[in-house]
């Protein structure tokens, strides 16, 4: 499992690319910066980063980070 900081470094190194952000149903605590979950789906293989939404308690922000295929 990677951290948000490690994912941001991988994006700068061009080994991951971001897709999003979009909205996801579910609450993410505002006391944290978010959490990382593995992802394998429509866009490829990688990670999802869930972040809190300060305007809602029912929806959070999610950004998909997928591996760059050369």
C-alpha distance (Angstrom), angle and dihedral (degrees) to the residues before:
residue distance angle dihedral
X1 . . .
X2 3.78 . .
X3 3.76 129.2 .
X4 3.79 125.5 -124.8
X5 3.81 89.5 -107.6
X6 3.84 92.2 53.6
X7 3.80 91.0 49.2
X8 3.81 91.6 51.7
X9 3.82 89.6 51.8
X10 3.83 90.4 50.2
X11 3.82 90.0 52.6
X12 3.81 90.2 52.8
X13 3.83 89.3 48.9
X14 3.86 89.7 51.2
X15 3.81 94.9 -121.4
X16 3.83 91.8 113.8
X17 3.79 130.8 33.8
X18 3.78 127.0 -159.1
X19 3.79 126.8 -123.7
X20 3.77 116.6 -171.0
X21 2.95 149.7 -27.6
X22 3.76 101.3 -132.0
X23 3.78 137.3 152.4
X24 3.79 124.8 -89.7
X25 3.76 127.9 -169.2
X26 3.77 111.4 -113.9
X27 3.78 141.6 65.1
X28 3.80 124.8 -86.2
X29 3.80 115.6 -169.1
X30 3.78 115.2 -107.9
X31 3.80 90.0 -143.4
X32 3.83 89.9 73.7
X33 3.79 134.2 53.8
X34 3.80 89.2 -124.5
X35 3.78 138.5 -90.2
X36 3.80 139.8 -95.4
X37 3.80 126.7 -124.5
X38 3.82 129.7 -179.6
X39 3.80 116.3 -103.8
X40 3.79 132.9 -157.9
X41 3.76 116.1 163.8
X42 3.77 148.3 88.2
X43 3.80 96.2 -17.0
X44 3.82 97.8 42.8
X45 3.79 135.3 -99.0
X46 3.78 124.4 -36.0
X47 3.79 140.4 80.9
X48 3.81 141.3 -48.2
X49 3.78 120.2 -141.0
X50 3.80 113.9 -155.0
X51 3.81 116.3 -160.3
X52 3.81 131.4 -177.4
X53 3.78 121.9 -96.2
X54 3.80 110.0 -140.4
X55 3.80 92.8 -161.1
X56 3.82 97.8 53.1
X57 3.79 140.5 35.1
X58 3.80 93.8 -161.8
X59 3.80 100.3 54.2
X60 3.79 133.7 44.7
X61 3.79 134.0 -172.8
X62 3.79 120.1 -101.4
X63 3.80 128.1 -169.8
X64 3.81 120.9 -169.5
X65 3.79 118.5 -142.4
X66 3.81 114.4 -166.5
X67 3.78 132.4 -176.5
X68 3.79 116.6 -97.0
X69 3.80 110.9 -120.3
X70 3.79 112.6 -151.2
